[in-house]
Amino acid sequence: MAEADATDTEDAVSVWQPLGEPVFRAMWTAALVSNVGTWMQNVGAAWLMTSLTTSALLVALVQTATTLPVVLVSLPAGAIGDIVDRRWLLLVVQAWMLISAVILSGLTAVGATTPWVLLLLTFSLGFGTAFLNPTWQAIQPELVPRKELPAAISLGAVGFNIARAVGPAVGGLILAATGTATVFFLNAVSFVAVFVVVYRWKREPTTSELPPERLSESIYRGVRFVRNAPALRSVLARTVLFIAFASAIWALLPLLVRNQLHLGAGGYGIVLGVTGLGSAAGITVLERARKHFTTNQVVLGASALFGLVLVVLGTVHVVLVALVAVALGGLAWISVLSSLNTAVQTLSPEWVRARTLSVYMLFFLGGMAVSSLGCGVVADHLGTPMAFVIAGVGLVVGLVGGIHWRIPETDGLDLRPSGDWFNPRTEFEPPPDTGPVLVSVEYRIDPATADDFLAAVEKLGRVRRRNGARYWNVFRDTETDDRYLEVYLTGTWMAHLREHERVSVADREIQSRAVSFHVGDEPPQVSHFVSGTDENQFDSEET
């Protein structure tokens, strides 16, 4: 389903409304089943390793094998998700994970699984997850109208948290009743459910007259887009500020449950279940909060609440109080992450969405991995309760970042292709790899409005850089006080043609604002130049 009119508002949207879309409902249900299978798999793999070896290192490497692929291939995965058909990529990845899970189940059933085989196949499953996640999230705007996107993302987060709560418990029961081979087999079955749903999805094809980007170029363009998008950089900064302290709850909660609350494995399952229930309740609270507060205010408030939860967990070791605290923590967690994820998706045009999501996930998961290590070190030296208190205080202090890195509102931001930037007229057709390409735009500006023009064209410069320009600047004629020259460079002729294709409606509005200061009967004069020599290729960043 194509994005709806960008003028739609979220006020009339129920948090459950996306489930009324048949394709989204099927995808959401399949994802829930698959995530439950994944958490069952994690429990089974960790337990199996303890029976295969007494090495604490090998046991710890199970978690490493699960998460390391995300760090290694997140950026390539996002790039591939933007340059190939996303439906077919999802099918290939699901098939890969299905085969890996079936092999692991079969080897375990016949007693042929060794520690290193377990690690290899766990890494294989993690590799598939790393490729799956950016593309899976990038297709969400295709499944629901634009106004339902925040609710759809919230529902996705709820499904994940429900799976986090249910999966380990179910996996533990099946593990005790039938063994690890059955757990691995059921995880394989969960991939079949996703495969069938994706296969039946009739995705609207995306059209482009240009060939796909090369992988290296695609990664480079994605990183450049994020670097030159201040709004996205603010979201990433807020993600790091939050996850650096909030991840303490996932890193240290098992120790707190065992040593301070004096509960066993069953009690830990209950605590996780209550956290999941808090997350489920959180989407209703978040729906109401969005009607009265900005996204920035929601993230600030939820982060403050999460900081308070961490402090309470570190100081009050009463089971009932802890259950109330983790329920509120689940509510705050989903409020923050849903808001950040929604911001990334609504600030990213279609052509680069999977790449921006992969960068976001790299910051999120990488930050969680580093932070978890830091929390462990602090807990070893100062104790688990003090580590919780320090994390809570740090999260509250980090809220000052909300003053500098504000999360922008995206209502009315239309990132659909404008469709009115046609390819430049040429007397000859430059080869696609010819470059660099210099584009100049000559403006005539009334000196009285020069400052306003420079402010407007600076915003246009950000658009040029985001969409592919390697260098951009504005020059003023020393002989004529009303003549300005905007100049930017792209690497190749093909890269410049891609710029024309990627201009969004919002980009067009920014350009129109800059052009509105031009005086004269004729529009600004635009010229294109291609390099006449291969000996001096331009290869520098913008200044």
C-alpha positions in Angstrom: 0.0 0.0 0.0 1.4 3.4 -1.0 1.9 6.1 1.6 -1.2 8.2 2.1 -1.3 12.0 1.8 1.3 13.5 4.0 -1.3 16.0 5.4 -3.0 13.2 7.2 -2.8 13.5 11.0 -2.4 10.9 13.7 -5.2 12.2 15.9 -8.0 10.0 14.7 -5.8 6.8 14.5 -6.4 4.1 17.0 -3.3 2.2 18.1 -4.9 -1.0 16.9 -6.1 0.4 13.6 -3.1 -1.0 11.6 -4.3 -4.5 12.4 -7.3 -3.7 10.2 -5.0 -3.8 7.2 -5.0 -7.5 6.1 -1.4 -7.6 4.9 0.0 -5.8 8.0 -2.1 -8.1 10.2 -0.7 -11.2 8.5 2.9 -9.8 8.6 2.6 -8.8 12.3 1.2 -12.2 13.3 3.9 -14.0 11.4 6.6 -11.8 13.0 5.2 -12.5 16.4 5.4 -16.3 15.8 8.9 -16.0 14.4 10.1 -13.9 17.3 8.7 -16.4 19.8 10.6 -19.1 17.9 13.8 -17.0 18.0 13.6 -16.6 21.8 13.0 -20.3 22.2 16.0 -20.9 20.0 18.2 -18.7 22.2 17.1 -20.6 25.3 17.7 -23.9 23.7 21.2 -22.9 22.3 22.4 -21.6 25.7 21.1 -24.7 27.5 22.6 -27.1 25.0 26.0 -25.5 25.2 26.0 -26.0 29.0 25.5 -29.7 28.4 28.2 -29.9 25.7 31.0 -28.1 27.5 32.1 -26.8 30.9 33.8 -23.8 29.3 32.3 -20.5 30.4 33.9 -18.9 27.4 32.0 -21.1 24.9 28.8 -20.6 26.8 29.2 -16.8 26.6 30.1 -17.1 22.9 26.5 -18.3 22.2 25.3 -14.7 22.9 28.2 -13.3 20.9 27.3 -15.5 17.9 23.8 -14.2 18.0 24.6 -10.5 18.1 27.9 -10.2 16.4 26.5 -10.5 12.8 24.3 -7.4 13.4 27.4 -5.4 14.0 29.3 -6.9 11.1 26.7 -6.7 8.3 24.2 -4.2 9.4 25.3 -1.5 6.9 25.6 -3.9 3.9 22.2 -5.4 4.9 20.6 -2.0 4.8 22.2 -1.2 1.5 21.1 -4.4 -0.1 17.6 -3.8 1.2 17.5 -0.6 -0.8 18.9 -1.8 -4.1 17.1 -5.1 -4.5 13.4 -6.1 -4.4 12.6 -6.2 -0.7 10.1 -9.0 -1.0 12.5 -11.4 -2.7 15.2 -10.4 -0.2 12.9 -11.4 2.7 12.1 -14.7 1.0 15.8 -15.5 0.5 16.7 -14.6 4.1 13.8 -16.7 5.5 14.9 -19.7 3.4 18.5 -19.3 4.7 17.3 -19.2 8.3 14.9 -22.1 7.8 17.7 -24.3 6.4 20.0 -23.3 9.2 17.4 -24.2 11.9 16.5 -27.5 10.2 20.2 -28.5 10.0 20.7 -27.6 13.7 17.6 -29.5 14.7 18.6 -32.6 12.7 22.2 -32.7 14.0 21.0 -32.2 17.6 18.4 -35.0 17.2 21.1 -37.5 16.2 23.6 -36.2 18.8 26.0 -34.8 16.2 26.0 -31.2 17.5 29.4 -30.1 18.9 30.1 -26.7 20.6 31.6 -25.3 17.4 28.8 -26.6 15.2 26.4 -25.0 17.6 28.2 -21.7 17.4 28.5 -21.8 13.6 24.8 -22.4 13.1 23.8 -19.9 15.8 26.0 -17.4 13.9 24.2 -18.4 10.7 20.9 -17.6 12.2 22.2 -14.3 13.6 23.5 -13.5 10.1 20.0 -14.0 8.7 18.5 -11.8 11.4 21.0 -9.0 10.7 19.9 -9.0 7.0 16.2 -9.4 7.9 15.7 -6.5 10.4 16.4 -3.4 8.3 14.3 -4.6 5.3 11.5 -5.8 7.5 11.2 -2.4 9.2 11.6 -0.6 5.9 8.5 -2.2 4.4 6.2 -1.0 7.2 5.3 2.2 5.3 4.2 0.0 2.4 1.8 -1.9 4.5 -0.2 0.9 6.2 -1.3 4.5 5.3 1.2 7.1 6.5 -1.0 8.3 9.3 -1.1 4.7 10.8 2.7 4.3 10.7 3.5 5.3 14.3 0.8 2.9 15.5 2.2 0.2 13.3 5.7 0.6 14.6 4.4 0.6 18.2 2.5 -2.7 17.5 5.8 -4.1 16.1 7.6 -3.2 19.3 4.8 -4.7 21.4 5.0 -8.0 19.4 8.7 -8.2 20.0 8.3 -7.6 23.7 5.5 -10.1 24.0 7.8 -12.6 22.2 10.6 -11.7 24.6 8.4 -12.5 27.5 6.6 -15.6 26.1 9.4 -17.2 24.1 11.9 -18.1 26.9 9.1 -19.5 29.1 7.6 -21.6 26.3 11.1 -22.7 25.2 12.0 -23.7 28.7 8.9 -25.9 29.1 9.4 -27.6 25.7 13.1 -28.0 26.5 12.2 -29.8 29.7 9.5 -32.0 28.1 11.1 -33.0 24.8 14.7 -31.7 24.5 16.6 -29.1 22.5 16.1 -30.7 19.1 12.3 -30.0 19.3 12.9 -26.4 20.3 15.2 -25.9 17.2 12.6 -27.6 15.0 9.8 -25.4 16.2 12.0 -22.3 15.4 12.4 -23.7 11.9 8.6 -24.0 11.6 8.2 -20.3 12.6 10.3 -19.3 9.6 7.9 -21.2 7.4 5.1 -19.0 8.7 6.9 -15.8 7.7 8.0 -17.3 4.3 4.4 -18.1 3.4 3.0 -14.7 4.4 5.8 -12.8 2.5 5.4 -15.0 -0.5 1.6 -14.3 -0.7 2.3 -10.5 -0.4 1.6 -8.8 -3.7 4.1 -5.9 -3.4 3.6 -2.9 -5.6 6.7 -2.8 -7.8 9.0 0.3 -7.6 10.0 1.7 -10.9 13.3 3.4 -11.9 14.8 4.1 -15.3 18.3 3.9 -13.7 20.2 0.6 -13.0 20.6 -0.4 -9.3 23.6 1.1 -7.3 26.6 -1.0 -6.7 26.8 -2.3 -3.1 29.8 -0.1 -2.1 28.2 3.0 -3.6 24.9 2.2 -1.9 26.6 1.9 1.5 28.5 5.2 0.9 25.3 7.0 -0.1 23.4 5.8 2.9 26.1 6.9 5.4 26.3 10.3 3.6 22.6 10.8 3.8 22.7 10.3 7.6 25.7 12.5 8.0 24.0 15.3 6.2 20.6 15.0 7.8 20.7 16.9 11.1 17.3 15.6 12.2 18.4 12.0 11.8 21.7 12.7 13.7 19.6 14.1 16.5 17.6 10.9 16.7 20.8 8.8 16.7 22.3 10.9 19.5 19.2 10.5 21.6 19.3 6.8 20.9 22.8 6.5 22.3 22.0 8.7 25.3 19.0 6.4 26.2 20.5 3.0 25.5 23.8 3.8 27.2 22.0 3.7 30.5 18.7 2.0 29.9 20.3 -1.3 28.7 21.3 -1.9 32.4 17.9 -3.4 33.0 18.5 -6.2 30.4 22.1 -6.7 31.3 21.6 -6.9 35.1 18.0 -7.9 35.8 18.8 -11.6 36.1 21.3 -10.9 38.8 18.9 -8.5 40.6 16.1 -11.1 40.5 18.4 -13.9 41.8 20.4 -12.0 44.4 18.3 -9.2 45.6 14.7 -10.4 45.1 15.7 -14.0 45.9 13.6 -15.5 43.1 14.4 -18.5 40.9 14.1 -19.1 37.2 10.3 -19.1 37.4 10.3 -15.8 39.2 12.6 -14.4 36.5 10.1 -15.5 33.9 7.3 -13.7 35.8 9.3 -10.5 35.9 9.9 -10.7 32.1 6.2 -11.4 31.6 5.2 -8.4 33.6 7.7 -6.3 31.6 6.0 -7.5 28.4 2.6 -6.6 29.8 3.8 -3.2 30.6 5.0 -2.8 27.0 1.6 -3.9 25.7 -0.2 -1.4 28.0 2.3 1.2 26.9 1.0 1.5 23.3 -2.4 2.7 24.6 -0.6 5.3 26.9 1.6 6.3 24.0 -1.4 6.8 21.7 -2.9 9.2 24.1 0.4 11.0 24.8 1.0 11.6 21.1 -2.2 13.6 21.0 -1.1 16.1 23.7 2.7 16.1 23.5 5.4 16.4 20.9 7.6 13.5 20.1 10.5 15.2 21.9 8.4 15.6 25.0 7.2 12.0 24.9 10.8 10.7 24.7 12.0 13.1 27.5 9.1 12.0 29.8 9.5 8.3 29.1 13.2 8.5 29.6 12.8 10.2 33.0 10.3 7.5 34.0 12.7 4.8 33.0 15.5 6.4 35.0 13.3 6.5 38.0 12.5 2.8 37.5 16.2 1.9 37.5 16.8 3.8 40.7 13.8 2.1 42.4 15.0 -1.4 41.2 18.4 -0.6 42.7 17.1 0.6 46.1 13.8 -1.1 46.9 14.2 -4.9 46.9 10.5 -5.8 47.5 9.1 -8.2 44.9 5.7 -6.3 44.5 7.5 -3.0 44.1 9.9 -4.5 41.6 7.0 -5.9 39.6 5.3 -2.5 39.5 8.6 -0.9 38.5 9.3 -3.3 35.6 5.8 -2.8 34.3 6.4 0.9 34.2 9.8 0.2 32.7 8.2 -1.7 29.9 5.8 1.1 29.3 8.6 3.7 29.2 10.9 1.4 27.1 8.3 1.0 24.3 7.4 4.7 24.4 11.0 5.7 23.8 11.9 3.1 21.2 8.7 3.4 19.3 9.1 7.2 19.1 12.7 6.9 17.9 12.0 4.2 15.4 9.0 6.2 14.0 11.2 9.3 13.7 13.9 7.4 11.7 11.3 6.0 9.3 9.4 9.2 8.7 12.6 11.2 8.2 13.8 8.7 5.6 12.7 8.7 1.9 12.0 5.4 0.3 15.3 5.1 -1.6 17.4 5.1 1.5 15.0 3.9 4.3 16.6 0.5 4.8 20.0 2.1 5.1 19.0 4.6 7.7 17.3 1.9 9.7 20.5 -0.2 9.5 22.5 2.7 10.9 19.9 3.2 13.6 20.1 -0.5 14.5 23.9 -0.4 14.5 23.8 2.5 17.0 21.1 0.8 19.1 22.5 -2.7 19.2 26.1 -1.6 19.3 25.4 0.8 22.1 23.5 -1.9 24.0 26.5 -4.3 23.6 29.0 -1.8 24.9 26.7 -0.5 27.6 26.0 -4.0 28.8 29.7 -4.6 29.2 30.1 -1.4 31.1 27.2 -2.3 33.4 28.8 -5.6 34.1 32.1 -4.0 35.1 30.4 -1.5 37.4 28.3 -4.2 39.0 31.4 -6.3 39.6 33.1 -3.5 41.5 30.1 -1.7 43.2 27.4 -4.3 43.2 24.3 -4.8 41.1 22.0 -2.4 43.1 24.5 0.5 42.8 24.9 -0.2 39.1 21.1 0.3 38.7 21.2 3.5 40.6 24.1 4.9 38.6 22.4 4.0 35.3 19.1 5.6 36.5 20.9 8.8 37.5 22.9 8.9 34.3 19.7 8.5 32.2 18.1 11.4 34.0 21.2 13.6 33.6 21.4 12.7 30.0 18.0 14.3 29.4 19.8 17.6 28.9 20.7 16.2 25.5 17.0 16.8 24.6 17.8 20.5 24.6 20.4 20.2 21.9 19.3 17.1 20.0 15.6 17.7 19.6 13.5 15.2 17.8 11.6 17.0 15.1 8.0 16.7 14.3 7.3 15.1 10.9 3.6 15.9 10.4 3.3 17.3 6.9 6.8 16.1 5.8 6.3 14.6 2.4 9.2 12.5 1.3 7.6 11.0 -1.8 9.5 11.6 -5.1 8.4 14.9 -6.5 8.5 13.6 -10.0 9.2 17.0 -11.6 13.0 17.0 -11.8 13.6 15.8 -15.3 17.0 14.7 -16.5 19.1 17.6 -17.8 19.2 18.4 -21.6 22.5 17.5 -23.2 24.1 17.8 -26.6 25.8 14.5 -26.1 25.1 11.6 -23.7 28.0 11.3 -21.2 28.9 7.7 -20.2 27.4 6.7 -16.8 30.8 6.6 -15.1 32.0 9.9 -16.5 32.9 12.3 -13.6 33.1 14.3 -11.7 30.1 16.3 -12.7 29.9 20.0 -11.8 26.5 21.7 -11.6 26.1 25.5 -11.3 23.0 27.5 -10.6 23.2 31.3 -11.2 20.9 33.5 -9.1 20.2 37.2 -9.2 19.4 38.3 -5.7 18.3 41.7 -4.4 21.0 42.8 -1.9 18.2 43.7 0.5 17.2 40.0 0.7 20.7 38.5 0.5 20.8 37.2 4.1 17.5 35.5 3.8 18.5 33.9 0.5 21.8 32.6 2.0 19.8 31.0 4.8 17.4 29.4 2.4 20.1 28.1 0.0 22.1 26.7 3.0 19.1 24.4 3.6 19.1 23.5 -0.1 22.8 22.6 0.3 21.9 20.0 2.9 19.5 18.5 0.4 22.2 18.4 -2.3 24.6 16.7 0.0 22.1 14.2 1.3 21.1 13.2 -2.2 24.7 12.7 -3.4 26.7 15.9 -3.8 30.3 15.5 -2.6 31.0 19.2 -2.5 28.6 22.2 -2.3 29.1 26.0 -1.8 27.7 29.4 -2.8 29.9 32.1 -4.3 29.3 35.8 -4.7 30.4 37.8 -7.7 32.9 40.4 -6.7 32.0 42.7 -9.7 28.2 42.5 -9.4 26.5 42.6 -6.0 23.4 40.8 -7.1 25.0 37.7 -8.7 25.4 34.5 -6.8 26.6 31.1 -8.0 25.6 27.8 -6.3 28.0 25.1 -7.2 28.1 21.4 -6.3 29.9 18.3 -7.5 28.9 14.7 -7.8 31.1 11.7 -8.5 29.7 10.5 -11.8 27.0 11.4 -14.4 25.0 8.4 -13.2 25.2 9.7 -9.6 23.8 13.0 -10.7 20.9 11.4 -12.6 20.1 9.6 -9.3 19.9 13.0 -7.6 17.1 14.0 -10.0 15.2 10.8 -9.3 15.6 11.2 -5.5 14.2 14.7 -5.1 11.2 14.6 -2.7 8.3 16.9 -2.4 9.8 18.3 0.8 13.1 18.8 -1.1 11.3 20.6 -3.9 9.7 23.0 -1.3 13.2 23.9 0.0 14.4 24.5 -3.5 11.4 26.7 -4.3 12.1 28.8 -1.2 15.6 29.5 -2.3 14.5 30.2 -5.9 11.8 32.6 -4.7 14.6 35.2 -3.9 15.7 35.2 -7.6 14.8 38.4 -9.4 14.4 38.7 -13.2 12.1 37.5 -15.9 14.1 34.2 -16.5 14.5 31.5 -13.9 18.0 30.8 -12.5 20.4 29.5 -15.1 21.5 25.9 -14.5 24.6 24.5 -16.2 26.0 21.0 -16.2 29.7 20.2 -16.8 31.4 16.8 -17.0 35.1 16.2 -16.5 37.1 16.4 -19.7 40.0 14.3 -18.3 40.4 11.1 -16.3 43.7 12.3 -14.7 42.2 14.5 -11.9 39.2 12.6 -10.5 37.5 14.5 -7.7 37.5 12.5 -4.5 37.0 14.7 -1.4 34.3 15.5 1.0 32.3 18.6 1.2 33.7 21.5 3.2 
